[in-house]
Amino acid sequence: MKQILLNIFDPAVWRIVPFHFWTAAVFVFGTMVGSFLNVCIHRMPLDQSVVTPPSHCPKCKYSIPWFFNIPIITWLVLRGRCANCKDSISPRYLLVELLTGLAFAAAWVRYGRFDVGVALSVCLLLAIFIGSSFIDFEHFIIPDEFTKGGTVAGIVCSILVPALHQSKTITESLKLSVIGALVGAGVVYAILRLGKLAFGRETMKFENDTTIVFSETAVRLPSGELAYSEVFARKSDTIHFHATRIELPDRCYWDKNVRLSPEKLMVGDDEFRPDDIPLMSATTSEIILPREAMGLGDVKFMAAIGAFLGWKSVLFSLTVSSILGSVVGLTLVLMKKKEMSGRIPYGPYIAAAAVIWIFGGHELVARYLR
């Protein structure tokens, strides 16, 4: 087995054909991976299998044959429409395939001349970044398949390719990978907890007593509907306010304090299970919502980055992602789109910072220290 791996990663084997032949091949392979990532991006948030059923149109359920499933080319030829029902296909499919192909080719150009194993490992990590970022943008979650699975993949790659951590032995590379994962998860979790203590609440005030409706899935505020999945990051998170009037399906209250968590609803001294209350309306002038700067998905995401790239990449990614987030947030505020600045998840910033590390972070840090 060891000899097989040595042969696979032996640069002499790959030099039999021109270097940029492999660049083109890696690009094509990347577009194929991007096609699979599109399946993951669509199905994972819906808890659907990424294996079965085969690729099909979400609208008419037309099973897509192989000749209509060629990355990039199919979308362009069909002009972004289903071959059967002619319904539009999101440009995201084209973007993900093209982006993954370009990312893989860039990783090959950057690392392929020096170590094939490192180049392929970086390609795997970039695929994780692309899949998780698109899901995070749309659903504000990063699936465990990308975070926990990415951590395991990073450790396995560190064993197979010690050069991933600039090591010469498997033992040293494994140690650095595990340390990177622990530092990544530990540092971000500490930031999450400290941030929760310092900035974990958001107070919304209304000029006059306003009626707020709590449905089974969301709270309806004057500014719009807010899903509970965006409010409650953990079981202990609580919405609380003082209401002049509360209406439940079978009773009313006046002048009571209300506390709502994922597991318990308190109206004054009366306690209810939230699942037993399909609808509640309350009149209040102020409501306090739990707030998260980061989620547990970001903790696990950083652990995966540390497993692949080591603890130094973790510190770099945290620093640079905060800078990127600040720049984007300030830009949106200046463009008078302040509400959008709070709707961008943090995972893509972390991924972007890690990409900077992959393609030149060491050099940036060295220049800064000089």
Backbone hydrogen bonds in HBPLUS format (Angstrom, degrees):
<---DONOR---> <-ACCEPTOR-->    atom                        ^
c    i                          cat <-CA-CA->   ^        H-A-AA   ^      H-
h    n   atom  resd res      DA  || num        DHA   H-A  angle D-A-AA Bond
n    s   type  num  typ     dist DA aas  dist angle  dist       angle   num
A0005-LEU N   A0001-MET O   3.02 MM   4  6.34 160.9  2.05 154.2 158.3     1
A0006-LEU N   A0002-LYS O   2.95 MM   4  6.20 153.9  2.02 145.6 153.3     2
A0007-ASN N   A0003-GLN O   2.94 MM   4  6.18 151.0  2.03 144.4 151.7     3
A0008-ILE N   A0004-ILE O   2.93 MM   4  6.22 154.9  1.99 148.5 155.7     4
A0009-PHE N   A0005-LEU O   3.01 MM   4  6.20 161.4  2.04 152.7 156.4     5
A0010-ASP N   A0007-ASN O   3.34 MM   3  5.01 159.7  2.38  95.3 101.1     6
A0013-VAL N   A0010-ASP O   3.02 MM   3  5.58 135.3  2.23 114.0 124.5     7
A0015-ARG N   A0011-PRO O   2.94 MM   4  6.15 132.7  2.16 146.0 159.7     8
A0016-ILE N   A0013-VAL O   3.45 MM   3  5.80 165.0  2.48 107.0 110.3     9
A0021-PHE N   A0018-PRO O   3.11 MM   3  5.40 148.6  2.21 105.6 115.2    10
A0022-TRP N   A0019-PHE O   3.04 MM   3  5.52 124.8  2.36 106.3 118.1    11
A0023-THR N   A0019-PHE O   3.19 MM   4  6.61 140.9  2.35 132.7 144.1    12
A0024-ALA N   A0020-HIS O   3.11 MM   4  6.19 158.7  2.15 135.5 138.6    13
A0025-ALA N   A0021-PHE O   2.96 MM   4  6.24 157.5  2.01 144.1 151.3    14
A0026-VAL N   A0022-TRP O   2.73 MM   4  5.83 160.5  1.76 151.2 155.8    15
A0027-PHE N   A0023-THR O   2.98 MM   4  6.19 151.0  2.06 142.2 150.3    16
A0028-VAL N   A0024-ALA O   3.00 MM   4  6.32 163.1  2.03 152.7 155.9    17
A0029-PHE N   A0025-ALA O   2.90 MM   4  6.14 162.1  1.93 149.1 154.6    18
A0030-GLY N   A0026-VAL O   2.79 MM   4  5.94 149.5  1.88 143.5 152.5    19
A0031-THR N   A0027-PHE O   3.00 MM   4  6.40 148.3  2.10 149.7 157.6    20
A0032-MET N   A0028-VAL O   3.16 MM   4  6.52 147.8  2.27 145.1 153.7    21
A0032-MET N   A0029-PHE O   3.12 MM   3  5.11 120.5  2.49  93.8 108.7    22
A0033-VAL N   A0029-PHE O   2.95 MM   4  6.33 154.7  2.01 150.0 157.2    23
A0034-GLY N   A0030-GLY O   2.78 MM   4  6.04 150.7  1.86 145.4 154.7    24
A0035-SER N   A0031-THR O   2.95 MM   4  6.22 141.3  2.11 137.6 146.9    25
A0036-PHE N   A0032-MET O   3.18 MM   4  6.57 151.7  2.26 143.5 150.2    26
A0037-LEU N   A0033-VAL O   2.81 MM   4  6.16 150.3  1.90 147.5 157.2    27
A0038-ASN N   A0034-GLY O   2.97 MM   4  6.24 144.1  2.10 143.7 152.2    28
A0039-VAL N   A0036-PHE O   3.02 MM   3  5.15 121.4  2.38  98.2 112.6    29
A0040-CYS N   A0036-PHE O   3.06 MM   4  6.49 156.0  2.12 148.4 155.0    30
A0041-ILE N   A0037-LEU O   2.75 MM   4  6.00 162.1  1.78 157.4 161.9    31
A0042-HIS N   A0038-ASN O   3.07 MM   4  6.20 152.2  2.15 142.6 149.0    32
A0043-ARG N   A0039-VAL O   2.87 MM   4  5.96 165.5  1.89 154.8 159.4    33
A0044-MET N   A0040-CYS O   2.90 MM   4  5.32 157.2  1.96 138.0 145.6    34
A0046-LEU N   A0043-ARG O   2.92 MM   3  5.21 135.7  2.12 108.4 121.8    35
A0048-GLN N   A0043-ARG O   3.11 MM   5  5.03 174.4  2.12 137.2 137.0    36
A0047-ASP N   A0044-MET O   2.93 MM   3  5.02 163.9  1.96 113.3 116.6    37
A0064-ILE N   A0055-SER O   2.95 MM   9  5.72 159.1  1.99 138.9 145.3    38
A0057-CYS N   A0062-TYR O   2.97 MM   5  5.19 148.0  2.08 132.0 140.9    39
A0061-LYS N   A0057-CYS O   2.84 MM   4  4.75 135.3  2.04 135.5 142.8    40
A0068-PHE N   A0065-PRO O   3.00 MM   3  5.52 156.5  2.06 114.9 122.4    41
A0069-ASN N   A0066-TRP O   3.00 MM   3  4.89 156.3  2.05 108.9 110.1    42
A0074-THR N   A0070-ILE O   3.06 MM   4  5.33 163.7  2.09 150.0 153.2    43
A0073-ILE N   A0071-PRO O   2.58 MM   2  5.60 142.6  1.71 112.0  98.4    44
A0076-LEU N   A0072-ILE O   3.13 MM   4  6.38 161.5  2.17 155.1 160.3    45
A0077-VAL N   A0073-ILE O   2.83 MM   4  6.01 166.9  1.85 160.0 163.9    46
A0078-LEU N   A0074-THR O   2.91 MM   4  5.97 168.5  1.92 155.3 158.4    47
A0080-GLY N   A0075-TRP O   2.84 MM   5  4.96 152.4  1.92 147.5 152.8    48
A0079-ARG N   A0076-LEU O   3.16 MM   3  4.85 149.9  2.25  93.7 102.6    49
A0089-ILE N   A0080-GLY O   2.65 MM   9  4.96 161.3  1.68 137.9 136.0    50
A0082-CYS N   A0087-ASP O   2.81 MM   5  5.35 154.7  1.88 148.2 156.2    51
A0086-LYS N   A0082-CYS O   3.04 MM   4  4.52 133.4  2.26 117.5 126.8    52
A0093-TYR N   A0090-SER O   3.17 MM   3  6.06 155.0  2.24 123.8 126.4    53
A0095-LEU N   A0091-PRO O   2.95 MM   4  6.24 165.3  1.97 156.5 161.1    54
A0096-VAL N   A0092-ARG O   2.83 MM   4  5.96 167.7  1.85 156.8 158.4    55
A0097-GLU N   A0093-TYR O   3.25 MM   4  6.33 164.8  2.27 143.0 147.3    56
A0098-LEU N   A0094-LEU O   2.97 MM   4  6.12 168.1  1.99 155.3 158.9    57
A0099-LEU N   A0095-LEU O   2.80 MM   4  5.81 165.1  1.82 151.7 156.9    58
A0100-THR N   A0096-VAL O   2.93 MM   4  5.95 160.2  1.97 145.4 150.7    59
A0101-GLY N   A0097-GLU O   3.06 MM   4  6.20 160.2  2.10 144.4 150.0    60
A0102-LEU N   A0098-LEU O   2.95 MM   4  6.18 164.8  1.98 154.9 158.7    61
A0103-ALA N   A0099-LEU O   2.87 MM   4  6.00 156.2  1.93 146.5 153.7    62
A0104-PHE N   A0100-THR O   2.94 MM   4  6.10 162.0  1.98 150.6 154.8    63
A0105-ALA N   A0101-GLY O   3.02 MM   4  6.22 160.7  2.05 147.1 152.7    64
A0106-ALA N   A0102-LEU O   2.89 MM   4  6.06 155.7  1.95 147.6 154.3    65
A0107-ALA N   A0103-ALA O   2.97 MM   4  6.19 155.7  2.03 146.7 153.2    66
A0108-TRP N   A0104-PHE O   2.96 MM   4  6.22 152.7  2.04 146.8 154.5    67
A0109-VAL N   A0105-ALA O   2.95 MM   4  6.21 161.9  1.98 150.2 154.6    68
A0110-ARG N   A0106-ALA O   2.94 MM   4  6.08 153.9  2.01 145.7 153.1    69
A0111-TYR N   A0107-ALA O   2.94 MM   4  6.01 160.1  1.98 148.9 153.5    70
A0112-GLY N   A0108-TRP O   2.57 MM   4  4.51 142.5  1.70 129.2 140.1    71
A0114-PHE N   A0111-TYR O   3.02 MM   3  5.53 138.0  2.21 112.6 123.9    72
A0115-ASP N   A0111-TYR O   2.90 MM   4  5.97 176.8  1.90 174.7 175.7    73
A0119-ALA N   A0115-ASP O   3.16 MM   4  6.46 162.5  2.19 150.1 154.9    74
A0120-LEU N   A0116-VAL O   2.98 MM   4  6.25 162.8  2.01 156.6 160.2    75
A0121-SER N   A0117-GLY O   2.96 MM   4  6.10 154.4  2.02 145.1 152.7    76
A0122-VAL N   A0118-VAL O   2.89 MM   4  6.09 158.5  1.93 153.7 159.1    77
A0123-CYS N   A0119-ALA O   3.00 MM   4  6.26 149.8  2.09 142.7 151.3    78
A0124-LEU N   A0120-LEU O   3.09 MM   4  6.40 153.7  2.16 144.5 150.4    79
A0125-LEU N   A0121-SER O   3.08 MM   4  6.44 157.7  2.13 147.3 153.0    80
A0126-LEU N   A0122-VAL O   2.87 MM   4  6.12 158.2  1.92 153.7 159.7    81
A0127-ALA N   A0123-CYS O   2.98 MM   4  6.24 150.7  2.07 148.0 155.6    82
A0128-ILE N   A0124-LEU O   3.11 MM   4  6.46 151.7  2.19 145.5 152.9    83
A0129-PHE N   A0125-LEU O   2.97 MM   4  6.32 153.8  2.04 148.0 155.4    84
A0130-ILE N   A0126-LEU O   2.97 MM   4  6.24 161.4  2.01 151.4 155.1    85
A0131-GLY N   A0127-ALA O   3.02 MM   4  6.19 176.2  2.03 154.9 156.1    86
A0132-SER N   A0128-ILE O   2.98 MM   4  5.97 168.9  2.00 151.3 155.0    87
A0133-SER N   A0129-PHE O   2.92 MM   4  5.86 155.9  1.98 145.0 152.1    88
A0134-PHE N   A0130-ILE O   3.19 MM   4  6.30 167.8  2.20 152.2 154.5    89
A0135-ILE N   A0131-GLY O   3.25 MM   4  6.42 158.1  2.30 145.1 151.2    90
A0136-ASP N   A0132-SER O   2.85 MM   4  5.95 157.2  1.90 146.8 154.0    91
A0137-PHE N   A0133-SER O   2.90 MM   4  6.06 155.9  1.95 149.3 155.2    92
A0138-GLU N   A0134-PHE O   3.31 MM   4  6.44 155.0  2.38 139.0 144.3    93
A0139-HIS N   A0135-ILE O   2.77 MM   4  5.75 166.6  1.78 160.2 164.5    94
A0140-PHE N   A0136-ASP O   2.87 MM   4  4.30 141.1  2.03 117.9 123.8    95
A0146-PHE N   A0143-PRO O   3.01 MM   3  5.66 145.1  2.13 114.8 122.9    96
A0147-THR N   A0143-PRO O   3.22 MM   4  6.57 151.4  2.31 141.8 150.3    97
A0148-LYS N   A0144-ASP O   2.87 MM   4  5.11 120.2  2.23 121.2 137.9    98
A0149-GLY N   A0144-ASP O   3.06 MM   5  6.52 163.1  2.09 161.1 165.5    99
A0150-GLY N   A0146-PHE O   3.17 MM   4  5.12 128.6  2.45  94.3 106.8   100
A0151-THR N   A0147-THR O   2.93 MM   4  6.19 147.5  2.04 144.2 152.2   101
A0152-VAL N   A0148-LYS O   3.10 MM   4  6.44 162.7  2.13 152.4 155.8   102
A0153-ALA N   A0149-GLY O   2.88 MM   4  6.07 160.5  1.92 148.0 154.2   103
A0154-GLY N   A0150-GLY O   2.82 MM   4  5.97 151.5  1.90 143.6 151.2   104
A0155-ILE N   A0151-THR O   3.10 MM   4  6.38 154.4  2.16 146.9 152.8   105
A0156-VAL N   A0152-VAL O   2.94 MM   4  6.23 162.1  1.97 153.1 158.3   106
A0157-CYS N   A0153-ALA O   2.85 MM   4  6.02 165.8  1.87 152.7 156.7   107
A0158-SER N   A0154-GLY O   2.99 MM   4  6.10 144.9  2.12 136.9 146.6   108
A0159-ILE N   A0155-ILE O   3.09 MM   4  6.42 139.3  2.26 141.5 151.7   109
A0159-ILE N   A0156-VAL O   3.08 MM   3  5.16 127.0  2.37  97.1 110.9   110
A0160-LEU N   A0156-VAL O   2.98 MM   4  6.31 161.1  2.01 153.8 158.9   111
A0161-VAL N   A0157-CYS O   2.69 MM   4  5.63 151.2  1.77 147.2 155.5   112
A0164-LEU N   A0161-VAL O   2.91 MM   3  5.69 166.6  1.92 126.0 130.5   113
A0165-HIS N   A0162-PRO O   3.02 MM   3  5.90 159.0  2.07 124.3 128.2   114
A0167-SER N   A0162-PRO O   3.12 MM   5  5.14 160.9  2.16 126.7 126.9   115
A0166-GLN N   A0163-ALA O   2.90 MM   3  4.30 163.4  1.93  99.6 101.7   116
A0173-SER N   A0169-THR O   3.13 MM   4  6.33 164.6  2.16 148.2 152.8   117
A0174-LEU N   A0170-ILE O   2.83 MM   4  5.95 162.2  1.86 155.0 159.8   118
A0175-LYS N   A0171-THR O   3.01 MM   4  6.18 157.7  2.06 145.3 151.5   119
A0176-LEU N   A0172-GLU O   2.99 MM   4  6.25 161.6  2.02 150.8 155.3   120
A0177-SER N   A0173-SER O   2.94 MM   4  6.14 149.7  2.03 145.5 154.3   121
A0178-VAL N   A0174-LEU O   2.97 MM   4  6.21 165.8  1.99 155.0 157.5   122
A0179-ILE N   A0175-LYS O   2.94 MM   4  6.11 164.4  1.97 151.6 156.5   123
A0180-GLY N   A0176-LEU O   2.89 MM   4  5.96 155.6  1.95 139.7 146.9   124
A0181-ALA N   A0177-SER O   2.96 MM   4  6.25 155.5  2.02 148.1 154.3   125
A0182-LEU N   A0178-VAL O   2.93 MM   4  6.18 163.1  1.96 152.7 157.2   126
A0183-VAL N   A0179-ILE O   2.82 MM   4  5.98 163.9  1.85 155.0 159.7   127
A0184-GLY N   A0180-GLY O   2.87 MM   4  5.93 160.9  1.91 145.3 151.4   128
A0185-ALA N   A0181-ALA O   2.98 MM   4  6.16 171.7  1.98 151.4 153.3   129
A0186-GLY N   A0182-LEU O   2.80 MM   4  5.72 159.5  1.84 145.1 152.3   130
A0187-VAL N   A0183-VAL O   2.87 MM   4  5.75 170.9  1.88 149.4 152.5   131
A0188-VAL N   A0184-GLY O   3.36 MM   4  6.29 166.2  2.38 141.8 145.7   132
A0189-TYR N   A0185-ALA O   2.94 MM   4  5.93 153.2  2.01 144.1 152.4   133
A0190-ALA N   A0186-GLY O   2.97 MM   4  6.11 155.1  2.03 145.3 152.0   134
A0191-ILE N   A0187-VAL O   3.00 MM   4  6.29 157.0  2.05 148.5 154.8   135
A0192-LEU N   A0188-VAL O   2.83 MM   4  6.05 155.8  1.89 147.0 154.1   136
A0193-ARG N   A0189-TYR O   2.93 MM   4  6.20 161.3  1.97 151.6 155.2   137
A0194-LEU N   A0190-ALA O   2.96 MM   4  6.11 168.6  1.97 152.5 155.9   138
A0195-GLY N   A0191-ILE O   2.78 MM   4  5.78 158.4  1.83 147.5 154.5   139
A0196-LYS N   A0192-LEU O   2.92 MM   4  6.06 144.2  2.05 139.5 149.3   140
A0197-LEU N   A0193-ARG O   3.08 MM   4  6.38 152.4  2.16 145.6 152.1   141
A0198-ALA N   A0194-LEU O   2.97 MM   4  6.22 157.6  2.02 150.0 156.2   142
A0199-PHE N   A0195-GLY O   2.70 MM   4  5.48 162.7  1.73 146.7 152.9   143
A0200-GLY N   A0196-LYS O   3.00 MM   4  4.04 118.0  2.40 123.4 121.0   144
A0291-ARG N   A0200-GLY O   3.02 MM  91  4.84 152.9  2.10 116.2 116.4   145
A0202-GLU N   A0289-LEU O   2.79 MM  87  5.15 155.7  1.85 154.4 161.3   146
A0289-LEU N   A0202-GLU O   2.84 MM  87  5.15 167.3  1.86 152.0 150.3   147
A0204-MET N   A0287-ILE O   2.82 MM  83  5.34 175.2  1.82 166.3 167.7   148
A0287-ILE N   A0204-MET O   2.91 MM  83  5.34 156.1  1.97 150.3 158.3   149
A0206-PHE N   A0285-SER O   2.88 MM  79  4.97 162.9  1.91 141.2 138.9   150
A0210-THR N   A0284-THR O   2.78 MM  74  5.42 175.0  1.78 144.9 143.2   151
A0284-THR N   A0210-THR O   2.95 MM  74  5.42 159.3  1.99 144.3 145.2   152
A0212-ILE N   A0282-ALA O   2.71 MM  70  5.28 164.3  1.73 159.1 162.8   153
A0282-ALA N   A0212-ILE O   2.85 MM  70  5.28 155.4  1.91 149.0 157.4   154
A0220-ARG N   A0213-VAL O   2.76 MM   7  5.15 171.8  1.77 161.4 164.1   155
A0214-PHE N   A0280-MET O   2.62 MM  66  5.02 171.5  1.63 167.8 169.8   156
A0280-MET N   A0214-PHE O   2.93 MM  66  5.02 144.9  2.06 139.7 148.9   157
A0215-SER N   A0218-ALA O   2.87 MM   3  5.41 157.0  1.92 176.0 175.9   158
A0228-TYR N   A0217-THR O   3.04 MM  11  6.00 172.0  2.05 144.7 144.2   159
A0219-VAL N   A0226-LEU O   2.92 MM   7  5.31 164.2  1.95 147.0 146.9   160
A0226-LEU N   A0219-VAL O   2.88 MM   7  5.31 164.8  1.90 150.8 156.0   161
A0221-LEU N   A0224-GLY O   2.95 MM   3  5.15 155.4  2.02 142.2 139.5   162
A0224-GLY N   A0221-LEU O   2.96 MM   3  5.15 155.3  2.03 108.4 116.5   163
A0230-GLU N   A0227-ALA O   2.93 MM   3  5.42 149.3  2.03 110.6 119.8   164
A0231-VAL N   A0228-TYR O   2.94 MM   3  4.88 142.1  2.09  98.0 109.9   165
A0232-PHE N   A0228-TYR O   2.84 MM   4  5.86 174.9  1.84 167.4 165.8   166
A0237-ASP N   A0234-ARG O   3.20 MM   3  5.66 159.7  2.25 113.5 119.3   167
A0239-ILE N   A0260-LEU O   2.76 MM  21  5.04 166.3  1.78 151.8 152.9   168
A0260-LEU N   A0239-ILE O   2.75 MM  21  5.04 162.6  1.78 152.1 158.3   169
A0240-HIS N   A0288-ILE O   3.18 MM  48  5.49 160.1  2.22 148.1 153.6   170
A0288-ILE N   A0240-HIS O   3.04 MM  48  5.49 158.3  2.09 153.7 160.5   171
A0241-PHE N   A0258-VAL O   3.04 MM  17  5.47 150.1  2.13 147.6 155.5   172
A0258-VAL N   A0241-PHE O   2.82 MM  17  5.47 169.9  1.83 174.6 176.8   173
A0243-ALA N   A0256-LYS O   2.87 MM  13  5.53 168.6  1.88 167.1 163.2   174
A0256-LYS N   A0243-ALA O   2.99 MM  13  5.53 140.4  2.15 153.4 162.2   175
A0244-THR N   A0283-THR O   2.85 MM  39  5.70 150.2  1.94 161.1 169.1   176
A0255-ASP N   A0244-THR O   3.09 MM  11  4.24 157.4  2.14  96.1 102.8   177
A0283-THR N   A0245-ARG O   2.90 MM  38  5.29 156.9  1.95 155.1 160.4   178
A0246-ILE N   A0253-TYR O   2.89 MM   7  4.99 159.2  1.94 138.7 139.6   179
A0253-TYR N   A0246-ILE O   2.83 MM   7  4.99 152.7  1.91 145.3 151.1   180
A0247-GLU N   A0281-SER O   2.84 MM  34  5.27 167.0  1.86 159.9 163.3   181
A0281-SER N   A0247-GLU O   3.10 MM  34  5.27 160.5  2.14 145.0 150.9   182
A0248-LEU N   A0251-ARG O   2.82 MM   3  5.23 170.9  1.83 169.3 169.7   183
A0268-GLY N   A0257-ASN O   2.85 MM  11  5.26 168.1  1.87 169.3 166.0   184
A0259-ARG N   A0266-MET O   2.91 MM   7  5.04 155.9  1.97 143.9 150.5   185
A0266-MET N   A0259-ARG O   2.76 MM   7  5.04 169.0  1.77 155.9 159.7   186
A0261-SER N   A0264-LYS O   2.85 MM   3  5.23 164.5  1.88 158.5 163.3   187
A0265-LEU N   A0272-PHE O   2.94 MM   7  5.03 160.9  1.97 149.2 148.5   188
A0272-PHE N   A0265-LEU O   2.80 MM   7  5.03 151.0  1.88 149.2 157.5   189
A0267-VAL N   A0270-ASP O   2.92 MM   3  5.27 159.7  1.96 152.9 158.6   190
A0270-ASP N   A0267-VAL O   3.05 MM   3  5.27 153.0  2.13 133.9 129.6   191
A0276-ASP N   A0273-ARG O   2.83 MM   3  5.41 150.6  1.92 118.6 127.8   192
A0277-ILE N   A0274-PRO O   3.05 MM   3  5.30 161.4  2.09 110.1 116.1   193
A0298-ASP N   A0295-GLY O   3.05 MM   3  5.45 133.1  2.27 105.9 116.8   194
A0299-VAL N   A0296-LEU O   3.09 MM   3  4.95 120.6  2.46  91.3 106.4   195
A0300-LYS N   A0296-LEU O   3.10 MM   4  6.47 162.2  2.13 155.0 157.1   196
A0301-PHE N   A0297-GLY O   2.86 MM   4  5.96 145.8  1.97 140.3 151.2   197
A0302-MET N   A0298-ASP O   2.96 MM   4  6.09 157.4  2.01 144.0 148.2   198
A0303-ALA N   A0299-VAL O   3.15 MM   4  6.44 142.8  2.29 138.8 149.2   199
A0304-ALA N   A0300-LYS O   3.12 MM   4  6.45 148.5  2.23 143.0 150.0   200
A0305-ILE N   A0301-PHE O   3.15 MM   4  6.54 153.2  2.22 144.9 152.0   201
A0306-GLY N   A0302-MET O   2.92 MM   4  6.15 162.0  1.96 148.7 153.3   202
A0307-ALA N   A0303-ALA O   2.92 MM   4  6.15 148.6  2.02 143.9 152.6   203
A0308-PHE N   A0304-ALA O   3.13 MM   4  6.39 151.0  2.22 145.9 152.3   204
A0309-LEU N   A0305-ILE O   2.82 MM   4  5.89 171.1  1.82 160.0 163.0   205
A0310-GLY N   A0306-GLY O   2.77 MM   4  4.53 146.2  1.88 123.3 128.7   206
A0314-VAL N   A0311-TRP O   3.10 MM   3  5.03 125.0  2.41  93.2 107.6   207
A0315-LEU N   A0311-TRP O   3.27 MM   4  6.67 159.7  2.32 155.0 156.6   208
A0316-PHE N   A0312-LYS O   3.03 MM   4  6.25 162.6  2.06 150.0 155.4   209
A0317-SER N   A0313-SER O   2.80 MM   4  5.87 162.6  1.83 145.5 150.7   210
A0318-LEU N   A0314-VAL O   2.95 MM   4  6.16 158.4  2.00 151.8 157.4   211
A0319-THR N   A0315-LEU O   3.11 MM   4  6.26 164.1  2.13 145.9 150.1   212
A0320-VAL N   A0316-PHE O   2.90 MM   4  6.06 178.8  1.90 163.3 163.4   213
A0321-SER N   A0317-SER O   2.85 MM   4  5.65 155.1  1.91 139.9 147.8   214
A0322-SER N   A0318-LEU O   3.20 MM   4  6.25 151.6  2.29 138.3 144.8   215
A0323-ILE N   A0319-THR O   3.21 MM   4  6.54 149.7  2.31 142.6 151.0   216
A0324-LEU N   A0320-VAL O   2.84 MM   4  6.13 163.6  1.87 155.5 159.8   217
A0325-GLY N   A0321-SER O   2.86 MM   4  5.99 160.7  1.89 145.9 151.5   218
A0326-SER N   A0322-SER O   2.98 MM   4  6.11 152.6  2.06 139.6 146.8   219
A0327-VAL N   A0323-ILE O   2.93 MM   4  6.19 161.3  1.97 153.9 158.7   220
A0328-VAL N   A0324-LEU O   2.94 MM   4  6.16 169.6  1.95 156.0 158.6   221
A0329-GLY N   A0325-GLY O   2.87 MM   4  5.93 163.3  1.90 146.1 151.7   222
A0330-LEU N   A0326-SER O   2.86 MM   4  5.95 164.3  1.88 149.5 153.9   223
A0331-THR N   A0327-VAL O   2.93 MM   4  6.05 156.9  1.99 145.6 152.5   224
A0332-LEU N   A0328-VAL O   2.97 MM   4  6.22 158.8  2.02 152.1 157.1   225
A0333-VAL N   A0329-GLY O   3.00 MM   4  6.24 151.8  2.08 145.5 153.6   226
A0334-LEU N   A0330-LEU O   2.91 MM   4  6.16 161.7  1.94 151.9 156.4   227
A0335-MET N   A0331-THR O   2.95 MM   4  6.17 137.9  2.13 139.0 151.1   228
A0337-LYS N   A0332-LEU O   2.67 MM   5  4.97 162.6  1.70 158.3 156.5   229
A0336-LYS N   A0333-VAL O   2.87 MM   3  4.91 153.1  1.94 107.9 112.5   230
A0340-MET N   A0337-LYS O   3.08 MM   3  5.57 130.3  2.33 108.7 120.5   231
A0341-SER N   A0338-LYS O   3.08 MM   3  5.30 130.2  2.34 101.5 114.4   232
A0343-ARG N   A0340-MET O   2.94 MM   3  5.04 157.8  1.99 107.1 114.3   233
A0349-TYR N   A0346-TYR O   3.06 MM   3  5.40 124.8  2.38 107.5 121.5   234
A0350-ILE N   A0346-TYR O   3.18 MM   4  6.57 156.2  2.24 154.8 161.7   235
A0351-ALA N   A0347-GLY O   2.95 MM   4  6.26 161.5  1.98 156.2 161.7   236
A0352-ALA N   A0348-PRO O   2.88 MM   4  6.04 160.2  1.92 146.1 151.3   237
A0353-ALA N   A0349-TYR O   2.96 MM   4  6.18 158.0  2.00 148.0 153.8   238
A0354-ALA N   A0350-ILE O   2.94 MM   4  6.20 155.9  2.00 150.3 157.1   239
A0355-VAL N   A0351-ALA O   2.92 MM   4  6.19 147.5  2.03 147.3 156.5   240
A0356-ILE N   A0352-ALA O   3.08 MM   4  6.41 151.6  2.16 144.5 151.6   241
A0357-TRP N   A0353-ALA O   3.08 MM   4  6.45 150.0  2.17 142.5 150.7   242
A0358-ILE N   A0354-ALA O   2.91 MM   4  6.23 155.2  1.97 147.1 153.6   243
A0359-PHE N   A0355-VAL O   3.04 MM   4  6.29 156.9  2.09 152.5 157.1   244
A0360-GLY N   A0357-TRP O   3.38 MM   3  5.39 169.0  2.40 107.3 107.5   245
A0361-GLY N   A0357-TRP O   2.92 MM   4  3.56 153.4  1.99 105.7 109.1   246
A0364-LEU N   A0360-GLY O   3.05 MM   4  6.34 155.6  2.11 152.0 159.2   247
A0365-VAL N   A0361-GLY O   2.96 MM   4  6.17 163.8  1.99 155.7 159.2   248
A0366-ALA N   A0362-HIS O   2.92 MM   4  6.17 161.5  1.96 151.3 156.9   249
A0367-ARG N   A0363-GLU O   2.95 MM   4  6.13 158.5  1.99 147.3 152.7   250
A0368-TYR N   A0364-LEU O   2.95 MM   4  6.14 157.4  2.00 146.4 153.0   251
A0369-LEU N   A0365-VAL O   2.90 MM   4  6.13 161.4  1.93 154.7 159.1   252
A0370-ARG N   A0366-ALA O   3.07 MM   4  6.27 139.4  2.25 139.3 149.8   253
